[in-house]
Each structure stands twice: as C-alpha cells, then as structure tokens.
Amino acid sequence: MRCKKCNTRLGSHDLWCMSCGTQSPVVKTDLAALPSLKRTHEELKGKTSSMVPAVGFSIILGAIPIAILIWIFAYIPSSQAILNLSLKSVLISLFVPMLLLPFSVISNQRDYALILKDLLSNMKHYPKYLAFALINALVLMVFYLICFGFPGFASDPILRLVWIVLINYWLAISLPAVVVMELKEVNPLKALQLSYQHFADVRWNIYLLALLMTLLNGLAFVLAIFPLLFTLPLTFFAFRDYVIKLEEYELLDYRL
C-alpha cells in the first residue's frame, strides 16, 4: 500500500503517511464501522437465544430501573437545579453498571457467548463499573451546567447546540473505553484517557457505530422492551469486536 499523495510505501496498519501526513485508506476501509458491525452480526446469528437469560438480567436490573428513574424525575419539579441534577445522576449511575457488566465477561474472550452464570460471577466488578458510570455522570453534569447555565446565571442560547455536540462526542469516547478498561486492565479514568488520546483518528467511525446502536436499542426499548434481548448482545459484541480491531492495528500502542 502506498500513500495516494506522495507515493511513500505504507505499512498495512499505518493510518497516516509518515512523509506527508496524509491519512491512509485504512480508516475508511479496514476500520470502517459498518463492515465491522456486519461481521459481528454474521457471527452472532443463531447464538443470541442462549444469551437471553444474561441479557434479561441486565435489562431488568439496568435498563428498566433507569427508564423508571428518568420518568420520575421528568415529572418532579425542583427549585434546586444542581441538587436535582446531582441526585438524578447518582441514582441513575447505580443501575448503569448492570447494563455494562456484560463487557466484563466478553471483552477478554474471542468467542460469542454470554452466560448468566459468568455474568453473576463478575458482579464483583460492580464497583469498577459504578466508578465508570459516576465519572461519566460528572462529565455530563458539567456539560449541562455550562450549556444551560448555573442557577441564577443564564447561558448563551447557542450553547444548547454545543451541548448536543458535546454529548455525542463524549459518547464516542466513553463507549469504547468500557472495552479498553477490560483489555488493558486499567481503572475507569485511565480507560477514558486512553480512548480519548488513541482513538481520535477513528472517532467518527466510533460515533457512527454508537449512533446506530443507540437508535437501534432506543427503538427496541420503545417496542415493549422485548427486542432489547436481541439488540443488546449485538451492541455488546459490536463494540468489543471494533475495539479489539483497533488494538490489532496498534492504536493503543502509540501516543503514550
């Protein structure tokens, strides 16, 4: 493979030409999000039914309580904006780990299996995932307060649009960090730092994958929750496979 601009020979895993700085085709071909998602979907065919107990466990103790809390807080007025936001963030964060714990089972394996017994044995990792959820909640709180203003201090209306951009950008950072946390055996803060520093070149690819999975699971939840039993496994393994692919391309081994 050669650089399309200066014709310098490139390595098979080079994302940028070392001579002229032009991006190689790898980002849009080998590391494209949609082909990766398609491969994961093909690998999962006929295997998701065995994952129903484990995924159902995560839905019952994760997705449903989070949805109930969001609904409750939407109808509870409060004059204490920061207190209300903090309470909401902490309470929701208590249940987020139940949605993320499957990553503790699948991230260090290469097959496509998620068994309830394995998930229950990994409940010991709950504190780590709670810390991950709380860090994300804190970041999202800061984004919200900056863009919507502190109590008694208004913000520029244009920041409402900035808030949407920040939320989506952070989504592309935090989701692969869950897998990085397991692959590299690092704490949640370090995993977020590695995701931010090392995956910048493929951030749009990650964002596309995150957006598709968010829309798919959101639609599944609206359709009586039941389809989540099949869309969540695709989400878990899609992110695992993509981050493993990034690791194979040594994206976690530079910019240290």
C-alpha positions in Angstrom: 0.0 0.0 0.0 1.3 3.4 -0.9 0.4 7.0 0.0 -2.0 8.4 -2.6 -0.3 11.8 -2.3 3.5 11.2 -2.1 3.6 7.5 -3.1 5.5 6.6 0.1 5.2 2.9 0.9 2.9 2.4 3.9 2.6 -0.4 6.4 -0.6 -2.4 6.4 -1.6 -0.9 9.8 -0.4 2.7 9.1 -3.2 5.2 9.5 -1.1 8.2 8.3 1.7 8.7 5.9 4.9 9.5 7.9 6.2 11.5 5.0 3.4 13.9 4.1 0.8 13.3 6.9 -1.9 12.2 4.5 -4.5 9.8 6.0 -4.3 6.3 4.6 -7.3 4.4 3.2 -7.2 2.1 6.3 -9.5 4.3 8.3 -12.3 4.2 5.7 -11.8 0.5 4.7 -10.4 -1.9 7.3 -11.5 0.2 10.2 -14.9 1.3 8.8 -17.7 0.9 11.4 -20.4 -0.6 9.1 -18.4 -3.6 7.8 -17.3 -4.4 11.4 -20.9 -4.3 12.5 -21.9 -6.5 9.7 -19.2 -9.1 10.6 -20.4 -9.1 14.2 -24.0 -9.6 13.1 -23.0 -12.5 11.0 -21.0 -14.1 13.9 -24.0 -13.7 16.2 -26.5 -15.5 14.0 -28.1 -18.3 15.9 -26.3 -17.5 19.1 -28.3 -14.7 20.7 -31.0 -17.0 22.1 -28.5 -18.6 24.5 -27.8 -15.1 25.8 -31.4 -14.2 26.8 -31.0 -15.0 30.5 -27.9 -12.9 30.9 -29.2 -10.0 28.8 -32.6 -10.2 30.5 -30.8 -9.9 33.9 -29.1 -6.7 32.7 -32.4 -5.3 31.3 -34.4 -6.0 34.5 -31.7 -4.6 36.8 -30.4 -1.9 34.5 -32.5 -0.6 31.6 -35.9 -0.8 33.3 -34.8 1.0 36.6 -33.0 3.7 34.6 -36.1 4.3 32.4 -38.3 4.5 35.6 -36.0 7.0 37.2 -35.9 9.2 34.1 -39.7 9.2 34.0 -40.0 10.0 37.7 -37.5 12.9 37.6 -39.2 14.3 34.5 -42.4 14.8 36.5 -40.9 16.0 39.7 -40.3 19.8 39.7 -37.4 21.1 41.7 -36.2 24.6 42.5 -32.8 23.2 43.4 -31.4 22.6 40.0 -27.9 21.4 41.0 -29.2 19.2 43.8 -31.8 17.7 41.5 -29.3 17.1 38.7 -26.8 15.6 41.2 -29.4 13.3 42.7 -30.6 12.2 39.3 -27.0 11.4 38.2 -26.1 9.4 41.2 -29.3 7.3 41.2 -29.1 6.5 37.6 -25.4 5.7 37.9 -26.3 3.0 40.5 -28.0 1.0 37.7 -25.8 1.8 34.7 -23.2 -0.9 35.8 -25.9 -3.6 35.3 -26.0 -2.7 31.7 -22.3 -2.6 31.3 -21.3 -5.7 33.2 -21.6 -8.0 30.2 -18.4 -6.2 28.9 -16.5 -7.7 31.8 -17.4 -11.2 30.5 -16.9 -10.8 26.8 -14.0 -8.3 26.5 -11.3 -10.9 27.3 -12.6 -13.6 25.1 -12.9 -14.0 21.3 -16.0 -16.2 21.1 -19.6 -15.2 21.0 -21.1 -16.4 24.3 -22.7 -14.6 27.3 -23.9 -16.9 30.0 -25.8 -15.8 33.1 -23.5 -17.8 35.4 -20.5 -15.9 34.1 -22.3 -12.6 34.4 -23.2 -13.3 38.1 -19.6 -14.4 38.9 -18.5 -11.0 37.5 -20.7 -9.0 39.9 -17.5 -8.4 41.8 -16.6 -5.8 39.2 -19.7 -3.7 40.0 -17.7 -1.1 41.9 -15.4 -0.5 38.9 -18.3 0.0 36.6 -20.0 2.2 39.2 -16.9 4.4 39.2 -17.0 4.5 35.4 -20.7 5.5 35.5 -20.1 8.2 38.1 -17.2 9.7 36.2 -19.4 9.9 33.0 -22.3 11.4 35.1 -20.0 14.1 36.4 -18.8 14.9 32.9 -22.3 15.1 31.6 -23.4 17.3 34.5 -20.6 19.7 33.8 -21.6 19.8 30.1 -25.2 20.5 31.1 -24.4 23.3 33.6 -22.0 25.0 31.1 -24.5 24.9 28.3 -27.7 25.6 30.1 -26.4 27.9 32.8 -26.0 27.7 36.6 -29.0 28.6 38.7 -29.3 32.4 38.6 -26.9 32.6 35.7 -28.1 32.3 32.1 -26.0 30.9 29.3 -25.9 31.8 25.6 -28.7 30.0 23.7 -26.2 28.8 21.1 -24.7 26.6 23.8 -27.8 24.4 23.5 -26.5 23.2 20.2 -23.0 22.9 21.6 -24.5 20.6 24.3 -25.7 18.2 21.7 -22.3 18.1 20.1 -20.6 17.5 23.4 -22.9 14.7 24.4 -22.4 12.9 21.1 -18.6 13.5 21.2 -18.4 12.1 24.7 -20.5 9.1 23.7 -17.8 8.2 21.1 -15.2 8.4 23.8 -16.9 6.6 26.7 -18.4 3.6 24.9 -15.1 2.1 23.6 -13.5 3.0 27.0 -15.6 0.2 28.6 -13.8 -2.4 26.5 -10.4 -0.7 26.9 -10.8 -0.9 30.6 -11.0 -4.7 30.4 -8.5 -5.2 27.7 -5.8 -3.2 29.3 -6.9 -3.9 32.9 -6.9 -0.2 33.8 -9.1 1.9 36.0 -12.1 3.8 34.5 -10.3 7.2 34.4 -7.3 5.7 32.6 -9.6 3.9 30.2 -11.3 7.1 29.3 -8.0 8.8 28.9 -6.7 6.1 26.5 -9.9 6.2 24.5 -9.6 10.0 24.1 -5.9 10.0 23.2 -5.6 6.9 21.0 -8.9 6.7 19.1 -9.0 10.2 17.7 -8.3 9.0 14.2 -11.3 6.8 14.1 -13.6 8.9 16.3 -16.2 9.4 13.5 -16.2 5.6 12.9 -16.9 5.0 16.6 -19.5 7.7 16.7 -21.3 6.1 13.7 -21.3 2.8 15.5 -22.5 4.4 18.7 -25.3 6.3 16.9 -26.6 3.2 15.1 -26.6 1.2 18.3 -28.3 3.9 20.3 -31.0 4.3 17.7 -31.5 0.5 17.4 -31.7 0.0 21.2 -33.9 3.0 21.6 -36.3 1.7 19.1 -36.2 -1.8 20.7 -37.0 -0.3 24.1 -40.0 1.6 22.7 -41.2 -1.6 21.1 -42.2 -3.1 24.5 -38.6 -3.7 25.6 -38.6 -7.4 24.4 -36.4 -6.7 21.3 -33.6 -5.5 23.6 -32.9 -9.2 24.3 -31.5 -9.3 20.8 -30.3 -5.8 20.1 -28.2 -5.5 23.3 -26.0 -8.6 22.5 -25.3 -7.0 19.1 -24.3 -3.8 20.8 -22.0 -5.5 23.3 -20.2 -7.6 20.8 -20.1 -4.9 18.1 -18.1 -2.6 20.4 -15.9 -5.4 21.7 -15.1 -6.5 18.1 -14.4 -3.0 16.9 -12.1 -2.1 19.9 -10.2 -5.4 19.5 -9.7 -4.5 15.8 -8.3 -1.1 16.9 -6.0 -2.9 19.3 -4.8 -5.2 16.5 -4.0 -2.1 14.5 -1.9 -1.0 17.5 -3.9 2.2 18.1 -3.4 1.7 21.8 0.4 1.4 21.5 1.2 4.9 20.3 0.9 8.5 21.6 1.9 7.2 25.0 
